[in-house]
């Protein structure tokens, strides 16, 4: 719309300049045949026309002190545009008709309308110059705003690029954080598994320690029982030495022989040969069980030695009961 108005103003200005040129040409051509025209007036008019033309050109190129204001209107419809074009054409035709009439009758009315035409030209050119200056100021204002918008657009593009870069960097950081979280979860799971295994090993170690302590107590108990059995064996060995006619020294080499008082033992003279033979077999079985117990040192051998001892004691108690 603004461009259309500029073209319209430029067309009007060109028409004015063409009219002035045609007027000057008419004056120059009509000066010779018309002898009734005053030569001084003619010369003054001819001198005024270049001055008016130069004044129009100078005002069109000079700056104007007035500040134009931007008026924003709605976009005109096609009907209003066609109406405006029609009005403009009508105005141009109306302005061109007097120019043609003046060119046709310039020789007749030159003396009468010379001063009025000069004033009309000055007024018309001043008004057009003011409008042209206002339009120039509006164009400059629009150009300035366009430059500002371009700068804002560039700034927005730079900001958008920075935001895109920041977004890409943020996505990368999120990806790295996700990988680290996954690695941390895996490490925590491995640590949890290691703690479970360590707890199992600690429980197994405690169980082994408890079993070792129990075994130690059992060994101590068995050692006490073995010491008691060794003492009993020593006593029975001394007792049976008198009953056996064979040399039994080889069965007592590994034992501590303690002096034993035989004054309270019952007499074994009354035992028959069969009882003595059974007692000898029980003694040999007991000695063999004791030897096996020393070698193995387990519960089964100890139990066998204890049974052999009880069997041997039964013969001794039987002999005592018999004497009573």
LUMBADO-317539 format. One line per 3 residues: number of its first residue (from 1); their letters; for each residue z, y, x of C-alpha. Coordinates in Angstrom, 2 decimals. Each point is the difference from the previous one (the first is absolute). Layout:
REM LUMBADO-317539
NUM = a = Z,Y,X ~ ...;
This chain:
REM LUMBADO-317539
1 = xxx = 0.00,0.00,0.00 ~ 0.87,2.39,2.82 ~ -3.26,-0.81,1.77;
4 = xxx = -1.90,0.72,-3.23 ~ 1.67,3.45,-0.26 ~ -0.86,0.75,3.66;
7 = xxx = -3.64,-0.90,-0.61 ~ 0.01,2.22,-3.08 ~ 1.43,2.97,1.90;
10 = xxx = -2.46,-0.50,2.86 ~ -2.89,-0.09,-2.49 ~ 1.20,3.26,-1.57;
13 = xxx = 0.34,1.61,3.43 ~ -3.51,-1.14,0.99 ~ -1.35,1.38,-3.26;
16 = xxx = 1.66,3.36,0.72 ~ -1.46,0.11,3.50 ~ -3.43,-0.95,-1.34;
19 = xxx = 0.29,2.68,-2.65 ~ 0.84,2.62,2.63 ~ -2.87,-1.12,2.14;
22 = xxx = -2.38,0.10,-2.96 ~ 1.30,3.47,-0.94 ~ -0.62,1.27,3.50;
25 = xxx = -3.46,-1.50,0.00 ~ -0.72,1.57,-3.38 ~ 1.13,3.39,1.24;
28 = xxx = -2.14,-0.30,3.08 ~ -3.06,-1.12,-1.92 ~ 0.38,2.58,-2.78;
31 = xxx = 0.52,2.98,2.20 ~ -3.66,0.53,0.77 ~ -1.62,0.00,-3.45;
34 = xxx = 2.82,1.87,-1.75 ~ -0.28,3.59,1.08 ~ 2.67,1.25,-2.45;
37 = xxx = 2.89,-1.69,1.92 ~ 2.15,2.29,2.08 ~ -0.56,-0.84,3.66;
40 = xxx = 3.63,0.79,1.00 ~ 1.43,-2.18,-2.77 ~ -2.35,-2.75,0.96;
43 = xxx = 1.05,0.18,3.63 ~ 3.70,-0.03,-1.00 ~ -0.49,-3.08,-2.16;
46 = xxx = -1.90,-1.78,2.72 ~ 2.82,0.80,2.45 ~ 2.72,-1.15,-2.43;
49 = xxx = -1.48,-3.47,-0.57 ~ 0.54,-1.23,3.62 ~ 3.49,1.49,-0.02;
52 = xxx = 0.88,-1.89,-3.18 ~ -1.47,-3.20,1.45 ~ 1.98,0.40,3.22;
55 = xxx = 3.16,0.78,-2.00 ~ -0.40,-3.20,-2.01 ~ -0.53,-2.06,3.15;
58 = xxx = 2.96,1.62,1.75 ~ 2.38,-0.55,-2.91 ~ -1.14,-3.58,-0.37;
61 = xxx = 0.88,-0.69,3.65 ~ 3.21,2.07,0.26 ~ 3.52,-1.27,-0.81;
64 = xxx = 1.71,0.99,-3.22 ~ 3.68,0.92,-0.30 ~ 0.55,-1.47,-3.42;
67 = xxx = 1.62,-3.44,-0.25 ~ -1.60,-2.29,-2.47 ~ 2.05,-2.49,-1.97;
70 = xxx = -1.08,-3.56,-0.65 ~ -0.46,-0.84,-3.66 ~ -0.28,-3.68,-0.83;
73 = xxx = -1.91,-0.75,-3.18 ~ -0.91,-3.23,-1.68 ~ -3.26,-1.70,0.78;
76 = xxx = -2.61,1.52,-2.34 ~ -1.93,-2.23,-2.33 ~ -3.73,-0.36,-0.01;
79 = xxx = -0.33,2.25,-3.07 ~ 1.91,2.86,1.67 ~ -2.03,-0.37,3.19;
82 = xxx = -3.30,0.08,-1.90 ~ 1.22,3.04,-1.95 ~ 1.02,1.78,3.22;
85 = xxx = -3.38,-0.74,1.59 ~ -1.74,1.32,-3.11 ~ 2.11,3.17,0.05;
88 = xxx = -0.72,0.48,3.69 ~ -3.72,-0.38,-0.50 ~ 0.11,2.44,-2.93;
91 = xxx = 1.90,2.51,2.12 ~ -2.42,-0.40,2.88 ~ -2.95,0.48,-2.36;
94 = xxx = 1.67,3.05,-1.54 ~ 0.59,1.42,3.48 ~ -3.54,-0.75,1.15;
97 = xxx = -1.65,1.66,-3.02 ~ 1.26,3.52,0.83 ~ -1.06,-0.56,3.56;
100 = xxx = -3.52,-0.83,-1.06 ~ -0.10,2.96,-2.40 ~ 1.24,2.27,2.75;
103 = xxx = -2.64,-1.33,2.34 ~ -2.64,0.62,-2.69 ~ 1.22,3.48,-0.95;
106 = xxx = 1.40,1.04,3.36 ~ -2.57,2.66,0.54 ~ 0.71,1.65,-3.38;
109 = xxx = 3.81,0.00,0.02 ~ 0.69,0.37,3.71 ~ 1.18,3.57,-0.19;
112 = xxx = 2.27,-0.59,-3.00 ~ 1.83,-3.22,0.93 ~ 0.21,0.25,3.80;
115 = xxx = 3.64,1.15,0.17 ~ 1.18,-2.41,-2.73 ~ -1.60,-2.98,1.72;
118 = xxx = 1.77,0.82,3.23 ~ 3.40,0.07,-1.73 ~ -0.77,-3.23,-1.86;
121 = xxx = -1.00,-1.69,3.23 ~ 3.18,1.09,1.73 ~ 2.19,-1.18,-2.87;
124 = xxx = -1.81,-3.32,-0.33 ~ 0.06,-0.68,3.74 ~ 3.70,0.88,0.26;
127 = xxx = 0.87,-2.33,-2.82 ~ -2.05,-2.83,1.47 ~ 1.52,0.58,3.41;
130 = xxx = 3.50,-0.18,-1.42 ~ -0.80,-3.20,-1.86 ~ -1.63,-1.42,3.11;
133 = xxx = 3.06,0.83,2.07 ~ 2.24,-1.59,-2.60 ~ -2.15,-3.09,0.05;
136 = xxx = 0.08,-0.08,3.80 ~ 3.77,0.25,-0.04 ~ 0.15,-2.81,-2.52;
139 = xxx = -2.30,-2.10,2.16 ~ 2.13,0.71,3.06 ~ 3.12,-0.91,-1.97;
142 = xxx = -1.61,-3.23,-1.11 ~ -1.09,-0.76,3.55 ~ 3.51,0.68,1.24;
145 = xxx = 1.47,-2.30,-2.63 ~ -2.63,-2.59,0.83 ~ 1.00,0.15,3.66;
148 = xxx = 3.65,-0.34,-0.98 ~ -0.85,-3.00,-2.15 ~ -1.97,-1.50,2.87;
151 = xxx = 2.98,0.44,2.28 ~ 2.28,-1.53,-2.62 ~ -2.46,-2.87,-0.40;
154 = xxx = -0.05,-0.59,3.75 ~ 3.78,0.14,0.09 ~ 0.16,-2.46,-2.89;
157 = xxx = -2.43,-2.32,1.78 ~ 2.10,0.19,3.17 ~ 3.11,-0.72,-2.03;
160 = xxx = -1.76,-2.91,-1.67 ~ -1.04,-1.41,3.38 ~ 3.55,0.37,1.27;
163 = xxx = 1.34,-1.71,-3.12 ~ -2.48,-2.83,0.47 ~ 1.07,-0.35,3.63;
166 = xxx = 3.66,0.05,-1.00 ~ -0.71,-2.56,-2.73 ~ -1.75,-2.29,2.48;
169 = xxx = 2.87,0.40,2.46 ~ 2.49,-0.70,-2.80 ~ -1.88,-3.14,-1.00;
172 = xxx = 0.02,-1.16,3.62 ~ 3.73,0.67,0.29 ~ 0.60,-1.87,-3.27;
175 = xxx = -2.01,-2.94,1.34 ~ 2.00,-0.01,3.23 ~ 3.25,0.26,-1.96;
178 = xxx = -1.10,-2.93,-2.19 ~ -0.77,-2.09,3.09 ~ 3.37,0.88,1.51;
181 = xxx = 1.75,-0.86,-3.26 ~ -1.75,-3.37,-0.04 ~ 0.95,-0.61,3.63;
184 = xxx = 3.57,1.05,-0.75 ~ 0.18,-2.41,-2.94 ~ -1.33,-2.84,2.15;
187 = xxx = 2.51,0.85,2.73 ~ 2.83,0.11,-2.52 ~ -1.08,-3.37,-1.40;
190 = xxx = -0.08,-1.47,3.50 ~ 3.42,1.49,0.72 ~ 1.35,-1.47,-3.23;
193 = xxx = -1.41,-3.42,0.91 ~ 1.51,0.29,3.48 ~ 3.38,0.89,-1.51;
196 = xxx = -0.20,-3.03,-2.29 ~ -0.88,-2.27,2.92 ~ 2.80,1.53,2.06;
199 = xxx = 2.46,-0.57,-2.84 ~ -1.16,-3.62,-0.26 ~ 0.42,-0.47,3.74;
202 = xxx = 3.44,1.60,-0.11 ~ 0.97,-2.31,-2.84 ~ -1.32,-2.99,1.95;
205 = xxx = 1.85,1.17,3.10 ~ 3.22,0.41,-1.95 ~ -0.52,-3.48,-1.45;
208 = xxx = -0.57,-1.42,3.47 ~ 3.06,1.82,1.31 ~ 2.07,-1.34,-2.89;
211 = xxx = -1.33,-3.51,0.59 ~ 0.71,0.37,3.71 ~ 3.53,1.18,-0.76;
214 = xxx = 0.48,-2.87,-2.43 ~ -1.38,-2.43,2.56 ~ 2.33,1.45,2.61;
217 = xxx = 2.95,-0.50,-2.29 ~ -1.13,-3.54,-0.73 ~ -0.43,-0.67,3.71;
220 = xxx = 3.47,1.36,0.67 ~ 1.38,-2.16,-2.79 ~ -1.84,-3.04,1.32;
223 = xxx = 1.24,0.76,3.49 ~ 3.55,0.11,-1.32 ~ -0.55,-3.27,-1.83;
226 = xxx = -1.60,-1.47,3.11 ~ 3.00,1.04,2.08 ~ 2.31,-1.62,-2.51;
229 = xxx = -2.14,-3.11,-0.02 ~ 0.00,-0.08,3.78 ~ 3.78,0.15,-0.04;
232 = xxx = 0.10,-2.83,-2.52 ~ -2.46,-1.97,2.09 ~ 2.15,0.44,3.04;
235 = xxx = 3.01,-1.26,-1.93 ~ -1.85,-2.99,-1.38 ~ -1.49,-0.74,3.39;
238 = xxx = 3.43,-0.25,1.55 ~ 1.10,-2.12,-2.94 ~ -2.90,-2.39,0.23;
241 = xxx = 0.17,-0.41,3.77 ~ 2.88,-2.30,-0.48 ~ -1.85,-2.01,-2.64;
244 = xxx = -3.21,-0.49,1.89 ~ -0.30,-2.37,2.90 ~ -3.30,1.43,1.12;
247 = xxx = -0.41,2.99,2.20 ~ -0.38,3.04,-2.26 ~ 0.19,2.64,2.65;
250 = xxx = -3.71,0.89,-0.46 ~ 0.70,1.20,-3.56 ~ 2.63,2.46,1.07;
253 = xxx = -1.67,1.70,2.97 ~ -0.98,3.09,-2.03 ~ 3.36,0.51,-1.72;
256 = xxx = 3.19,1.64,0.98 ~ 2.61,-2.72,-0.08 ~ 3.43,1.18,-0.97;
259 = xxx = 3.16,-1.99,0.49 ~ 0.87,-1.72,-3.22 ~ 3.39,-1.43,-0.95;
262 = xxx = -0.45,-3.60,-1.16 ~ 3.69,-0.50,-0.76 ~ -0.53,0.71,-3.70;
265 = xxx = -3.16,-2.12,-0.36 ~ 0.44,-3.23,-1.89 ~ -0.43,-3.31,1.68;
268 = xxx = -3.45,-1.50,-0.18 ~ 0.95,-3.47,1.07 ~ 0.11,-1.13,-3.58;
271 = xxx = -3.71,0.90,-0.59 ~ -2.34,-2.98,-0.08 ~ -3.12,-0.40,2.05;
274 = xxx = -2.33,1.02,-2.81 ~ 1.79,3.29,-0.59 ~ -0.11,0.78,3.68;
277 = xxx = -3.70,-0.71,0.11 ~ -0.65,2.27,-2.99 ~ 2.13,2.72,1.57;
280 = xxx = -2.02,-0.31,3.23 ~ -3.25,0.34,-1.93 ~ 1.37,3.04,-1.85;
283 = xxx = 1.04,1.51,3.33 ~ -3.46,-0.55,1.50 ~ -1.65,1.47,-3.08;
286 = xxx = 2.28,3.02,0.18 ~ -0.74,0.51,3.72 ~ -3.74,-0.23,-0.68;
289 = xxx = 0.30,2.52,-2.87 ~ 1.93,2.38,2.27 ~ -2.72,-0.29,2.67;
292 = xxx = -2.71,0.73,-2.57 ~ 2.00,2.99,-1.29 ~ 0.24,1.46,3.50;
295 = xxx = -3.74,-0.40,0.44 ~ -1.22,1.30,-3.37 ~ 2.86,2.24,-1.20;
298 = xxx = -1.17,-0.05,-3.62 ~ 1.81,-0.58,-3.27 ~ -1.38,-3.49,-0.52;
301 = xxx = 1.22,-1.31,3.36 ~ 3.36,1.70,-0.49 ~ 0.35,-1.59,-3.44;
304 = xxx = -0.87,-3.41,1.47 ~ 2.62,0.43,2.73 ~ 2.60,1.01,-2.60;
307 = xxx = -0.74,-3.11,-2.08 ~ 0.25,-2.17,3.10 ~ 3.34,1.58,0.82;
310 = xxx = 1.32,-0.63,-3.49 ~ -1.16,-3.60,0.21 ~ 1.80,-0.40,3.32;
313 = xxx = 3.14,1.67,-1.39 ~ 0.05,-2.46,-2.85 ~ 0.57,-2.86,2.44;
316 = xxx = 2.84,1.92,1.66 ~ 1.67,0.79,-3.31 ~ -0.52,-3.62,-1.09;
319 = xxx = 1.77,-1.19,3.11 ~ 2.86,2.41,-0.65 ~ 0.39,-1.12,-3.59;
322 = xxx = -0.03,-3.59,1.11 ~ 2.88,0.56,2.41 ~ 2.02,1.76,-2.63;
